[in-house]
Amino acid sequence: MLEGKSIWITRPEGQAEKLKLVLEENGAQARLLPMLAIEPVASDAKIKALVLNLDKYDLLFFISTNAATLGMDLIHNYWPQFPAELEIYAVGPTTAQVIESYDLKAEFPVERMSSEALLALDSLSDVAGKKALIVRGVGGRELLATALKEKGAAVDYLELYQRTCPVYTPGELAQLYGENTPAGVVVSSTEALDNFSALLARDNIPLDCVPLFVSSDRIAENAAAAGFQQTITMSGADDKAIIDSLKTFFNSAPHRENDV
């Protein structure tokens, strides 16, 4: 099991308490160490116009749990009766659960949680002439929008939050690392990885000493490029996938890391 293993969780504040509890129930010493801060942007005329015109779209995409939480709350304020013909897509099961809490259904990829996996869904094979709205944070990957446009769809963004790096004082991570060196650090976004890498470097912690558990091949590739040498790619970013991946790794002999 995970008895005595120190596991750091880098999800944003308020999004990892349940995972921490389950890890502790399995004997782990879980520490919440957010590497992303989510700051909602102020609603403006553009955001309001996009939401008011929701019924003009055919496809609605939520690319994160944050996007679904903020997006559905905003949409519900203007559309208590959701547009019936609008097809909803989520990047993964956790994001879909937010949408389902509004008694709506969202299609999502099962094997992997990524834009690539979304695009591979059969229902998105023919989107020519359709209008798509992507709910996300400010900035981010353009892959989904680019691919939809290449397939003949028109695409707009509804950007509802900013991602920033939480504040840690110089030496804070080094102290935590020295007190309880992590057996694994869970990272589920490239932005969190970038922030974590920068803070480790600032505190003179060698990246090759930190074992990462990441939620996608893309994050694993970025980790390798940054200098991490112990990277395990999990089966997904939801709580069950994380717990199962950690158990599988620590119960295996010998342990095998993915060098990507």
CYANA upper distance limits for C-alpha pairs under 8 A (distance plus 0.5 A):
  1 MET  CA     26 ASN  CA      7.14
  1 MET  CA     27 GLY  CA      7.89
  1 MET  CA    247 LYS  CA      6.23
  1 MET  CA    250 PHE  CA      7.53
  1 MET  CA    251 ASN  CA      6.87
  2 LEU  CA     23 LEU  CA      8.13
  2 LEU  CA     26 ASN  CA      6.29
  2 LEU  CA     27 GLY  CA      5.86
  2 LEU  CA     28 ALA  CA      5.59
  2 LEU  CA    246 LEU  CA      8.15
  2 LEU  CA    247 LYS  CA      6.97
  2 LEU  CA    250 PHE  CA      7.49
  3 GLU  CA     26 ASN  CA      7.12
  3 GLU  CA     27 GLY  CA      4.59
  3 GLU  CA     28 ALA  CA      5.71
  4 GLY  CA     27 GLY  CA      6.44
  4 GLY  CA     28 ALA  CA      5.64
  4 GLY  CA     29 GLN  CA      6.59
  5 LYS  CA     27 GLY  CA      7.94
  5 LYS  CA     28 ALA  CA      5.32
  5 LYS  CA     29 GLN  CA      6.29
  5 LYS  CA    182 PRO  CA      7.94
  5 LYS  CA    183 ALA  CA      6.34
  5 LYS  CA    184 GLY  CA      8.46
  6 SER  CA     28 ALA  CA      6.51
  6 SER  CA     29 GLN  CA      5.13
  6 SER  CA     30 ALA  CA      6.40
  6 SER  CA     31 ARG  CA      8.05
  6 SER  CA    180 ASN  CA      7.37
  6 SER  CA    181 THR  CA      7.43
  6 SER  CA    182 PRO  CA      5.24
  6 SER  CA    183 ALA  CA      5.75
  6 SER  CA    184 GLY  CA      7.28
  7 ILE  CA     28 ALA  CA      7.28
  7 ILE  CA     29 GLN  CA      6.58
  7 ILE  CA     30 ALA  CA      5.31
  7 ILE  CA     31 ARG  CA      6.72
  7 ILE  CA    182 PRO  CA      6.06
  7 ILE  CA    183 ALA  CA      6.49
  7 ILE  CA    184 GLY  CA      5.53
  7 ILE  CA    185 VAL  CA      6.22
  7 ILE  CA    186 VAL  CA      7.90
  8 TRP  CA     30 ALA  CA      6.39
  8 TRP  CA     31 ARG  CA      5.34
  8 TRP  CA     32 LEU  CA      6.52
  8 TRP  CA     33 LEU  CA      6.76
  8 TRP  CA    182 PRO  CA      6.95
  8 TRP  CA    184 GLY  CA      6.92
  8 TRP  CA    185 VAL  CA      5.13
  8 TRP  CA    186 VAL  CA      6.69
  9 ILE  CA     16 ALA  CA      7.76
  9 ILE  CA     20 LYS  CA      8.33
  9 ILE  CA     30 ALA  CA      7.78
  9 ILE  CA     31 ARG  CA      6.66
  9 ILE  CA     32 LEU  CA      5.53
  9 ILE  CA     33 LEU  CA      6.11
  9 ILE  CA     34 PRO  CA      7.41
  9 ILE  CA    185 VAL  CA      6.52
  9 ILE  CA    186 VAL  CA      5.54
  9 ILE  CA    187 VAL  CA      7.51
 10 THR  CA     32 LEU  CA      6.98
 10 THR  CA     33 LEU  CA      5.48
 10 THR  CA     34 PRO  CA      4.81
 10 THR  CA     35 MET  CA      5.59
 10 THR  CA     36 LEU  CA      7.94
 10 THR  CA    185 VAL  CA      7.88
 10 THR  CA    186 VAL  CA      6.63
 10 THR  CA    187 VAL  CA      6.26
 10 THR  CA    188 SER  CA      8.26
 10 THR  CA    192 ALA  CA      7.38
 11 ARG  CA     15 GLN  CA      6.72
 11 ARG  CA     16 ALA  CA      6.60
 11 ARG  CA     32 LEU  CA      8.21
 11 ARG  CA     33 LEU  CA      7.86
 11 ARG  CA     34 PRO  CA      5.63
 11 ARG  CA     35 MET  CA      6.94
 11 ARG  CA     36 LEU  CA      7.18
 11 ARG  CA    187 VAL  CA      7.71
 11 ARG  CA    188 SER  CA      7.76
 11 ARG  CA    192 ALA  CA      8.23
 12 PRO  CA     16 ALA  CA      7.87
 12 PRO  CA     34 PRO  CA      5.34
 12 PRO  CA     35 MET  CA      6.92
 12 PRO  CA     36 LEU  CA      5.52
 12 PRO  CA     37 ALA  CA      6.05
 12 PRO  CA     38 ILE  CA      7.39
 13 GLU  CA     32 LEU  CA      8.48
 13 GLU  CA     34 PRO  CA      6.35
 13 GLU  CA     36 LEU  CA      8.37
 13 GLU  CA     37 ALA  CA      7.46
 16 ALA  CA     20 LYS  CA      6.58
 16 ALA  CA     32 LEU  CA      7.75
 17 GLU  CA     21 LEU  CA      6.75
 18 LYS  CA     22 VAL  CA      6.85
 19 LEU  CA     23 LEU  CA      6.65
 19 LEU  CA    239 ASP  CA      6.33
 20 LYS  CA     24 GLU  CA      6.69
 20 LYS  CA     30 ALA  CA      6.15
 20 LYS  CA     31 ARG  CA      7.79
 20 LYS  CA     32 LEU  CA      7.91
 21 LEU  CA     25 GLU  CA      6.67
 22 VAL  CA     26 ASN  CA      6.85
 23 LEU  CA     27 GLY  CA      7.05
 23 LEU  CA     28 ALA  CA      5.83
 23 LEU  CA     29 GLN  CA      7.89
 23 LEU  CA     30 ALA  CA      6.87
 23 LEU  CA    243 ILE  CA      7.67
 24 GLU  CA     28 ALA  CA      5.31
 24 GLU  CA     29 GLN  CA      6.53
 24 GLU  CA     30 ALA  CA      6.79
 34 PRO  CA    166 PRO  CA      7.46
 35 MET  CA    165 CYS  CA      6.52
 35 MET  CA    166 PRO  CA      6.65
 35 MET  CA    191 GLU  CA      8.49
 35 MET  CA    192 ALA  CA      5.36
 35 MET  CA    193 LEU  CA      8.12
 35 MET  CA    195 ASN  CA      6.54
 35 MET  CA    196 PHE  CA      6.64
 36 LEU  CA    163 ARG  CA      6.77
 36 LEU  CA    164 THR  CA      6.26
 36 LEU  CA    165 CYS  CA      5.61
 36 LEU  CA    166 PRO  CA      6.52
 36 LEU  CA    191 GLU  CA      7.72
 36 LEU  CA    192 ALA  CA      6.10
 36 LEU  CA    195 ASN  CA      8.11
 37 ALA  CA    163 ARG  CA      6.19
 37 ALA  CA    164 THR  CA      5.59
 37 ALA  CA    165 CYS  CA      6.31
 37 ALA  CA    166 PRO  CA      6.11
 38 ILE  CA     66 ASN  CA      8.32
 38 ILE  CA    161 TYR  CA      6.97
 38 ILE  CA    162 GLN  CA      6.41
 38 ILE  CA    163 ARG  CA      5.55
 38 ILE  CA    164 THR  CA      7.14
 39 GLU  CA    161 TYR  CA      5.87
 39 GLU  CA    162 GLN  CA      5.60
 39 GLU  CA    163 ARG  CA      6.96
 39 GLU  CA    164 THR  CA      8.13
 40 PRO  CA     70 LEU  CA      8.32
 40 PRO  CA    160 LEU  CA      6.34
 40 PRO  CA    161 TYR  CA      4.55
 40 PRO  CA    162 GLN  CA      6.72
 41 VAL  CA    160 LEU  CA      5.97
 41 VAL  CA    161 TYR  CA      5.41
 41 VAL  CA    162 GLN  CA      7.11
 42 ALA  CA    160 LEU  CA      8.41
 43 SER  CA     47 ILE  CA      6.45
 43 SER  CA     48 LYS  CA      7.40
 43 SER  CA    160 LEU  CA      8.39
 44 ASP  CA     48 LYS  CA      6.71
 45 ALA  CA     49 ALA  CA      6.52
 46 LYS  CA     50 LEU  CA      6.76
 47 ILE  CA     51 VAL  CA      6.85
 47 ILE  CA    158 LEU  CA      6.99
 47 ILE  CA    159 GLU  CA      8.25
 48 LYS  CA     52 LEU  CA      6.58
 49 ALA  CA     53 ASN  CA      6.65
 50 LEU  CA     54 LEU  CA      6.83
 50 LEU  CA    158 LEU  CA      7.48
 51 VAL  CA     74 LEU  CA      8.40
 51 VAL  CA     75 ILE  CA      6.75
 51 VAL  CA     78 TYR  CA      7.84
 52 LEU  CA     78 TYR  CA      7.34
 53 ASN  CA     57 TYR  CA      8.09
 54 LEU  CA     83 PRO  CA      7.93
 55 ASP  CA     83 PRO  CA      6.06
 55 ASP  CA     86 LEU  CA      7.61
 56 LYS  CA    131 LYS  CA      8.09
 57 TYR  CA     86 LEU  CA      7.21
 57 TYR  CA    130 LYS  CA      7.92
 57 TYR  CA    131 LYS  CA      5.41
 57 TYR  CA    132 ALA  CA      6.28
 57 TYR  CA    133 LEU  CA      7.25
 58 ASP  CA     85 GLU  CA      7.52
 58 ASP  CA     86 LEU  CA      5.54
 58 ASP  CA     87 GLU  CA      6.66
 58 ASP  CA    130 LYS  CA      6.38
 58 ASP  CA    131 LYS  CA      5.79
 58 ASP  CA    132 ALA  CA      6.50
 59 LEU  CA     86 LEU  CA      6.31
 59 LEU  CA     87 GLU  CA      5.40
 59 LEU  CA     88 ILE  CA      6.56
 59 LEU  CA     89 TYR  CA      8.04
 59 LEU  CA    130 LYS  CA      7.91
 59 LEU  CA    131 LYS  CA      6.82
 59 LEU  CA    132 ALA  CA      5.04
 59 LEU  CA    133 LEU  CA      6.78
 60 LEU  CA     86 LEU  CA      7.37
 60 LEU  CA     87 GLU  CA      6.58
 60 LEU  CA     88 ILE  CA      5.31
 60 LEU  CA     89 TYR  CA      6.58
 60 LEU  CA    132 ALA  CA      6.32
 60 LEU  CA    133 LEU  CA      5.48
 60 LEU  CA    134 ILE  CA      6.53
 60 LEU  CA    135 VAL  CA      8.04
 61 PHE  CA     88 ILE  CA      6.53
 61 PHE  CA     89 TYR  CA      5.27
 61 PHE  CA     90 ALA  CA      6.44
 61 PHE  CA     91 VAL  CA      8.39
 61 PHE  CA    132 ALA  CA      8.01
 61 PHE  CA    133 LEU  CA      6.71
 61 PHE  CA    134 ILE  CA      5.16
 61 PHE  CA    135 VAL  CA      6.42
 62 PHE  CA     67 ALA  CA      6.20
 62 PHE  CA     68 ALA  CA      6.10
 62 PHE  CA     88 ILE  CA      8.45
 62 PHE  CA     89 TYR  CA      6.78
 62 PHE  CA     90 ALA  CA      5.46
 62 PHE  CA     91 VAL  CA      6.97
 62 PHE  CA     95 THR  CA      7.84
 62 PHE  CA    134 ILE  CA      6.69
 62 PHE  CA    135 VAL  CA      5.52
 62 PHE  CA    136 ARG  CA      7.03
 63 ILE  CA     67 ALA  CA      6.85
 63 ILE  CA     68 ALA  CA      8.17
 63 ILE  CA     90 ALA  CA      6.64
 63 ILE  CA     91 VAL  CA      5.62
 63 ILE  CA     95 THR  CA      8.30
 63 ILE  CA    115 SER  CA      8.20
 63 ILE  CA    134 ILE  CA      7.91
 63 ILE  CA    135 VAL  CA      7.07
 63 ILE  CA    136 ARG  CA      6.36
 64 SER  CA     68 ALA  CA      6.85
 64 SER  CA     90 ALA  CA      8.00
 64 SER  CA     91 VAL  CA      6.88
 64 SER  CA     92 GLY  CA      8.47
 64 SER  CA     95 THR  CA      6.44
 64 SER  CA    136 ARG  CA      7.46
 65 THR  CA     69 THR  CA      6.55
 65 THR  CA     94 THR  CA      7.10
 65 THR  CA     95 THR  CA      4.92
 65 THR  CA     98 VAL  CA      7.70
 66 ASN  CA     70 LEU  CA      6.58
 66 ASN  CA     71 GLY  CA      8.49
 66 ASN  CA    136 ARG  CA      8.40
 67 ALA  CA     71 GLY  CA      5.95
 67 ALA  CA    135 VAL  CA      6.23
 67 ALA  CA    136 ARG  CA      5.60
 67 ALA  CA    137 GLY  CA      7.34
 67 ALA  CA    160 LEU  CA      7.52
 67 ALA  CA    161 TYR  CA      8.31
 68 ALA  CA     72 MET  CA      6.10
 68 ALA  CA     95 THR  CA      6.64
 68 ALA  CA     96 ALA  CA      8.42
 68 ALA  CA     98 VAL  CA      6.69
 68 ALA  CA     99 ILE  CA      7.06
 68 ALA  CA    135 VAL  CA      8.03
 69 THR  CA     73 ASP  CA      6.76
 69 THR  CA     98 VAL  CA      6.79
 69 THR  CA     99 ILE  CA      8.45
 70 LEU  CA     74 LEU  CA      6.74
 70 LEU  CA    160 LEU  CA      7.42
 71 GLY  CA     75 ILE  CA      6.51
 71 GLY  CA    135 VAL  CA      7.19
 71 GLY  CA    160 LEU  CA      7.69
 72 MET  CA     76 HIS  CA      6.31
 72 MET  CA     99 ILE  CA      7.40
 72 MET  CA    102 TYR  CA      8.45
 73 ASP  CA     77 ASN  CA      7.02
 74 LEU  CA     78 TYR  CA      7.51
 75 ILE  CA     79 TRP  CA      6.19
 75 ILE  CA     80 PRO  CA      8.42
 76 HIS  CA     80 PRO  CA      5.61
 76 HIS  CA     81 GLN  CA      8.44
 76 HIS  CA     82 PHE  CA      8.13
 79 TRP  CA     83 PRO  CA      8.13
 87 GLU  CA    106 ALA  CA      8.00
 88 ILE  CA    105 LYS  CA      7.45
 88 ILE  CA    106 ALA  CA      5.30
 88 ILE  CA    107 GLU  CA      6.90
 89 TYR  CA     96 ALA  CA      8.30
 89 TYR  CA    106 ALA  CA      5.47
 89 TYR  CA    107 GLU  CA      5.33
 89 TYR  CA    108 PHE  CA      6.30
 89 TYR  CA    118 LEU  CA      8.43
 90 ALA  CA     95 THR  CA      6.29
 90 ALA  CA     96 ALA  CA      5.89
 90 ALA  CA    106 ALA  CA      6.50
 90 ALA  CA    107 GLU  CA      6.63
 90 ALA  CA    108 PHE  CA      5.50
 90 ALA  CA    109 PRO  CA      8.46
 90 ALA  CA    118 LEU  CA      8.43
 91 VAL  CA     95 THR  CA      7.01
 91 VAL  CA     96 ALA  CA      8.11
 91 VAL  CA    108 PHE  CA      6.20
 91 VAL  CA    109 PRO  CA      7.26
 91 VAL  CA    113 MET  CA      5.92
 91 VAL  CA    114 SER  CA      6.41
 91 VAL  CA    115 SER  CA      7.36
 91 VAL  CA    118 LEU  CA      6.96
 92 GLY  CA     96 ALA  CA      6.72
 92 GLY  CA    108 PHE  CA      5.88
 92 GLY  CA    109 PRO  CA      6.60
 92 GLY  CA    110 VAL  CA      7.58
 92 GLY  CA    112 ARG  CA      8.16
 92 GLY  CA    113 MET  CA      5.52
 92 GLY  CA    114 SER  CA      8.17
 92 GLY  CA    238 ASP  CA      8.49
 93 PRO  CA     97 GLN  CA      6.63
 93 PRO  CA    108 PHE  CA      7.22
 93 PRO  CA    110 VAL  CA      8.15
 93 PRO  CA    238 ASP  CA      7.74
 94 THR  CA     98 VAL  CA      7.42
 94 THR  CA    238 ASP  CA      6.63
 95 THR  CA     99 ILE  CA      7.42
 96 ALA  CA    100 GLU  CA      6.62
 96 ALA  CA    105 LYS  CA      8.07
 96 ALA  CA    106 ALA  CA      6.20
 96 ALA  CA    107 GLU  CA      8.01
 96 ALA  CA    108 PHE  CA      7.63
 97 GLN  CA    101 SER  CA      6.70
 98 VAL  CA    102 TYR  CA      7.83
 99 ILE  CA    103 ASP  CA      7.74
 99 ILE  CA    104 LEU  CA      6.39
 99 ILE  CA    105 LYS  CA      7.28
 99 ILE  CA    106 ALA  CA      7.27
100 GLU  CA    104 LEU  CA      5.31
100 GLU  CA    105 LYS  CA      6.12
100 GLU  CA    106 ALA  CA      7.71
108 PHE  CA    118 LEU  CA      7.11
109 PRO  CA    113 MET  CA      6.74
109 PRO  CA    117 ALA  CA      6.31
109 PRO  CA    118 LEU  CA      6.23
109 PRO  CA    121 LEU  CA      7.39
111 GLU  CA    117 ALA  CA      8.28
111 GLU  CA    235 SER  CA      7.94
111 GLU  CA    236 GLY  CA      8.16
112 ARG  CA    117 ALA  CA      6.41
112 ARG  CA    216 SER  CA      7.98
112 ARG  CA    235 SER  CA      7.51
112 ARG  CA    236 GLY  CA      6.52
113 MET  CA    117 ALA  CA      6.77
113 MET  CA    118 LEU  CA      8.06
113 MET  CA    216 SER  CA      8.13
113 MET  CA    236 GLY  CA      6.78
113 MET  CA    237 ALA  CA      7.69
114 SER  CA    118 LEU  CA      6.80
114 SER  CA    216 SER  CA      8.21
115 SER  CA    119 LEU  CA      6.71
115 SER  CA    143 LEU  CA      7.40
115 SER  CA    144 LEU  CA      6.14
116 GLU  CA    120 ALA  CA      6.95
116 GLU  CA    143 LEU  CA      8.35
116 GLU  CA    144 LEU  CA      7.96
117 ALA  CA    121 LEU  CA      7.42
119 LEU  CA    124 LEU  CA      6.81
119 LEU  CA    125 SER  CA      8.18
119 LEU  CA    144 LEU  CA      7.65
119 LEU  CA    147 ALA  CA      8.22
120 ALA  CA    124 LEU  CA      7.68
120 ALA  CA    125 SER  CA      7.93
121 LEU  CA    125 SER  CA      7.45
126 ASP  CA    151 LYS  CA      7.58
127 VAL  CA    148 LEU  CA      7.71
127 VAL  CA    151 LYS  CA      6.70
127 VAL  CA    152 GLY  CA      6.83
127 VAL  CA    153 ALA  CA      6.16
128 ALA  CA    151 LYS  CA      6.22
128 ALA  CA    152 GLY  CA      4.53
128 ALA  CA    153 ALA  CA      5.55
129 GLY  CA    152 GLY  CA      6.28
129 GLY  CA    153 ALA  CA      5.77
129 GLY  CA    154 ALA  CA      7.65
130 LYS  CA    152 GLY  CA      7.96
130 LYS  CA    153 ALA  CA      5.41
130 LYS  CA    154 ALA  CA      6.80
131 LYS  CA    153 ALA  CA      6.20
131 LYS  CA    154 ALA  CA      5.24
131 LYS  CA    155 VAL  CA      6.48
132 ALA  CA    153 ALA  CA      7.32
132 ALA  CA    154 ALA  CA      6.51
132 ALA  CA    155 VAL  CA      5.26
132 ALA  CA    156 ASP  CA      6.86
133 LEU  CA    155 VAL  CA      6.33
133 LEU  CA    156 ASP  CA      5.44
133 LEU  CA    157 TYR  CA      6.21
133 LEU  CA    158 LEU  CA      7.30
134 ILE  CA    145 ALA  CA      8.30
134 ILE  CA    155 VAL  CA      7.85
134 ILE  CA    156 ASP  CA      6.80
134 ILE  CA    157 TYR  CA      5.38
134 ILE  CA    158 LEU  CA      6.47
135 VAL  CA    157 TYR  CA      6.53
135 VAL  CA    158 LEU  CA      5.19
135 VAL  CA    159 GLU  CA      6.43
135 VAL  CA    160 LEU  CA      7.83
136 ARG  CA    157 TYR  CA      7.73
136 ARG  CA    158 LEU  CA      6.83
136 ARG  CA    159 GLU  CA      5.52
136 ARG  CA    160 LEU  CA      6.84
136 ARG  CA    161 TYR  CA      7.84
137 GLY  CA    159 GLU  CA      5.40
137 GLY  CA    160 LEU  CA      5.97
137 GLY  CA    161 TYR  CA      5.11
137 GLY  CA    162 GLN  CA      6.11
137 GLY  CA    163 ARG  CA      7.56
138 VAL  CA    159 GLU  CA      5.72
138 VAL  CA    160 LEU  CA      7.41
138 VAL  CA    161 TYR  CA      6.54
138 VAL  CA    162 GLN  CA      6.01
138 VAL  CA    163 ARG  CA      8.12
142 GLU  CA    146 THR  CA      6.42
143 LEU  CA    147 ALA  CA      6.52
144 LEU  CA    148 LEU  CA      6.68
145 ALA  CA    149 LYS  CA      6.63
145 ALA  CA    155 VAL  CA      6.74
146 THR  CA    150 GLU  CA      6.68
147 ALA  CA    151 LYS  CA      6.84
148 LEU  CA    152 GLY  CA      7.03
148 LEU  CA    153 ALA  CA      5.91
148 LEU  CA    154 ALA  CA      7.99
148 LEU  CA    155 VAL  CA      7.85
149 LYS  CA    153 ALA  CA      5.28
149 LYS  CA    154 ALA  CA      6.44
149 LYS  CA    155 VAL  CA      7.26
165 CYS  CA    192 ALA  CA      8.45
165 CYS  CA    195 ASN  CA      6.72
168 TYR  CA    172 GLU  CA      6.79
168 TYR  CA    173 LEU  CA      8.12
170 PRO  CA    202 ARG  CA      7.73
170 PRO  CA    203 ASP  CA      7.02
171 GLY  CA    175 GLN  CA      6.64
171 GLY  CA    203 ASP  CA      5.89
172 GLU  CA    176 LEU  CA      6.87
172 GLU  CA    203 ASP  CA      8.29
173 LEU  CA    177 TYR  CA      6.42
173 LEU  CA    199 LEU  CA      7.90
173 LEU  CA    200 LEU  CA      7.46
173 LEU  CA    203 ASP  CA      7.20
174 ALA  CA    178 GLY  CA      6.58
174 ALA  CA    200 LEU  CA      8.11
174 ALA  CA    203 ASP  CA      6.15
174 ALA  CA    204 ASN  CA      8.05
174 ALA  CA    205 ILE  CA      7.17
175 GLN  CA    179 GLU  CA      6.63
176 LEU  CA    180 ASN  CA      6.65
176 LEU  CA    181 THR  CA      7.86
177 TYR  CA    181 THR  CA      5.15
177 TYR  CA    182 PRO  CA      7.41
182 PRO  CA    210 VAL  CA      7.85
182 PRO  CA    211 PRO  CA      8.22
183 ALA  CA    210 VAL  CA      8.40
183 ALA  CA    211 PRO  CA      7.08
184 GLY  CA    210 VAL  CA      7.75
184 GLY  CA    211 PRO  CA      5.58
184 GLY  CA    212 LEU  CA      6.16
184 GLY  CA    213 PHE  CA      6.95
185 VAL  CA    210 VAL  CA      7.94
185 VAL  CA    211 PRO  CA      6.74
185 VAL  CA    212 LEU  CA      5.37
185 VAL  CA    213 PHE  CA      6.33
186 VAL  CA    212 LEU  CA      6.59
186 VAL  CA    213 PHE  CA      5.27
186 VAL  CA    214 VAL  CA      6.52
186 VAL  CA    242 ILE  CA      8.41
187 VAL  CA    192 ALA  CA      7.14
187 VAL  CA    193 LEU  CA      6.91
187 VAL  CA    212 LEU  CA      7.42
187 VAL  CA    213 PHE  CA      6.62
187 VAL  CA    214 VAL  CA      5.44
187 VAL  CA    215 SER  CA      7.32
188 SER  CA    192 ALA  CA      7.72
188 SER  CA    193 LEU  CA      8.41
188 SER  CA    214 VAL  CA      6.10
188 SER  CA    215 SER  CA      5.57
188 SER  CA    216 SER  CA      8.08
188 SER  CA    219 ILE  CA      8.15
188 SER  CA    237 ALA  CA      6.51
189 SER  CA    193 LEU  CA      6.85
189 SER  CA    215 SER  CA      8.11
189 SER  CA    219 ILE  CA      7.29
190 THR  CA    194 ASP  CA      6.64
190 THR  CA    219 ILE  CA      6.20
190 THR  CA    222 ASN  CA      7.92
191 GLU  CA    195 ASN  CA      6.76
192 ALA  CA    196 PHE  CA      6.51
193 LEU  CA    197 SER  CA      6.51
193 LEU  CA    219 ILE  CA      8.17
193 LEU  CA    223 ALA  CA      7.70
194 ASP  CA    198 ALA  CA      6.75
195 ASN  CA    199 LEU  CA      6.75
196 PHE  CA    200 LEU  CA      6.63
197 SER  CA    201 ALA  CA      6.67
197 SER  CA    207 LEU  CA      7.82
197 SER  CA    226 ALA  CA      7.87
198 ALA  CA    202 ARG  CA      6.66
199 LEU  CA    203 ASP  CA      6.78
200 LEU  CA    204 ASN  CA      6.62
200 LEU  CA    205 ILE  CA      5.60
200 LEU  CA    206 PRO  CA      7.74
200 LEU  CA    207 LEU  CA      7.58
201 ALA  CA    205 ILE  CA      6.40
201 ALA  CA    206 PRO  CA      7.61
201 ALA  CA    207 LEU  CA      8.09
205 ILE  CA    209 CYS  CA      8.29
206 PRO  CA    210 VAL  CA      7.92
207 LEU  CA    227 GLY  CA      6.43
207 LEU  CA    228 PHE  CA      5.50
207 LEU  CA    229 GLN  CA      7.93
208 ASP  CA    227 GLY  CA      6.88
208 ASP  CA    228 PHE  CA      5.24
208 ASP  CA    229 GLN  CA      5.38
208 ASP  CA    230 GLN  CA      7.20
209 CYS  CA    228 PHE  CA      8.17
209 CYS  CA    229 GLN  CA      8.11
209 CYS  CA    230 GLN  CA      8.11
210 VAL  CA    228 PHE  CA      7.48
210 VAL  CA    229 GLN  CA      8.39
210 VAL  CA    230 GLN  CA      7.27
211 PRO  CA    228 PHE  CA      8.18
211 PRO  CA    229 GLN  CA      8.05
211 PRO  CA    230 GLN  CA      5.21
211 PRO  CA    231 THR  CA      6.47
211 PRO  CA    232 ILE  CA      8.25
212 LEU  CA    228 PHE  CA      8.32
212 LEU  CA    230 GLN  CA      6.62
212 LEU  CA    231 THR  CA      5.29
212 LEU  CA    232 ILE  CA      6.62
213 PHE  CA    231 THR  CA      6.49
213 PHE  CA    232 ILE  CA      5.32
213 PHE  CA    233 THR  CA      6.38
213 PHE  CA    234 MET  CA      6.83
213 PHE  CA    246 LEU  CA      8.43
214 VAL  CA    219 ILE  CA      6.85
214 VAL  CA    220 ALA  CA      6.80
214 VAL  CA    231 THR  CA      7.57
214 VAL  CA    232 ILE  CA      6.72
214 VAL  CA    233 THR  CA      5.51
214 VAL  CA    234 MET  CA      6.30
214 VAL  CA    237 ALA  CA      8.42
215 SER  CA    219 ILE  CA      7.52
215 SER  CA    233 THR  CA      6.33
215 SER  CA    234 MET  CA      5.60
215 SER  CA    235 SER  CA      7.10
215 SER  CA    236 GLY  CA      5.48
215 SER  CA    237 ALA  CA      5.58
216 SER  CA    220 ALA  CA      6.91
216 SER  CA    233 THR  CA      6.56
216 SER  CA    234 MET  CA      7.44
216 SER  CA    235 SER  CA      8.24
216 SER  CA    236 GLY  CA      7.46
217 ASP  CA    221 GLU  CA      6.65
217 ASP  CA    233 THR  CA      6.97
218 ARG  CA    222 ASN  CA      6.81
219 ILE  CA    223 ALA  CA      6.56
220 ALA  CA    224 ALA  CA      6.73
220 ALA  CA    231 THR  CA      6.81
220 ALA  CA    232 ILE  CA      8.08
220 ALA  CA    233 THR  CA      7.11
220 ALA  CA    260 VAL  CA      7.03
221 GLU  CA    225 ALA  CA      6.78
221 GLU  CA    260 VAL  CA      6.20
222 ASN  CA    226 ALA  CA      6.68
223 ALA  CA    227 GLY  CA      6.90
223 ALA  CA    228 PHE  CA      5.89
223 ALA  CA    229 GLN  CA      8.46
223 ALA  CA    231 THR  CA      7.90
224 ALA  CA    228 PHE  CA      5.59
224 ALA  CA    229 GLN  CA      6.73
224 ALA  CA    231 THR  CA      8.17
224 ALA  CA    259 ASP  CA      7.83
224 ALA  CA    260 VAL  CA      6.54
229 GLN  CA    259 ASP  CA      7.06
230 GLN  CA    257 GLU  CA      6.08
230 GLN  CA    258 ASN  CA      7.33
230 GLN  CA    259 ASP  CA      7.45
231 THR  CA    257 GLU  CA      6.16
231 THR  CA    258 ASN  CA      5.88
231 THR  CA    259 ASP  CA      7.09
231 THR  CA    260 VAL  CA      8.29
232 ILE  CA    257 GLU  CA      5.91
232 ILE  CA    258 ASN  CA      5.89
233 THR  CA    258 ASN  CA      7.63
234 MET  CA    241 ALA  CA      7.27
234 MET  CA    242 ILE  CA      7.02
234 MET  CA    245 SER  CA      5.98
235 SER  CA    241 ALA  CA      6.05
235 SER  CA    242 ILE  CA      7.94
235 SER  CA    245 SER  CA      7.25
236 GLY  CA    241 ALA  CA      5.68
236 GLY  CA    242 ILE  CA      7.31
237 ALA  CA    241 ALA  CA      6.73
237 ALA  CA    242 ILE  CA      6.81
238 ASP  CA    242 ILE  CA      6.80
239 ASP  CA    243 ILE  CA      6.66
240 LYS  CA    244 ASP  CA      6.46
241 ALA  CA    245 SER  CA      6.44
242 ILE  CA    246 LEU  CA      6.64
243 ILE  CA    247 LYS  CA      6.65
244 ASP  CA    248 THR  CA      6.54
245 SER  CA    249 PHE  CA      6.61
246 LEU  CA    250 PHE  CA      6.61
247 LYS  CA    251 ASN  CA      6.32
248 THR  CA    252 SER  CA      6.59
249 PHE  CA    255 HIS  CA      6.82
249 PHE  CA    256 ARG  CA      8.10
250 PHE  CA    255 HIS  CA      7.40
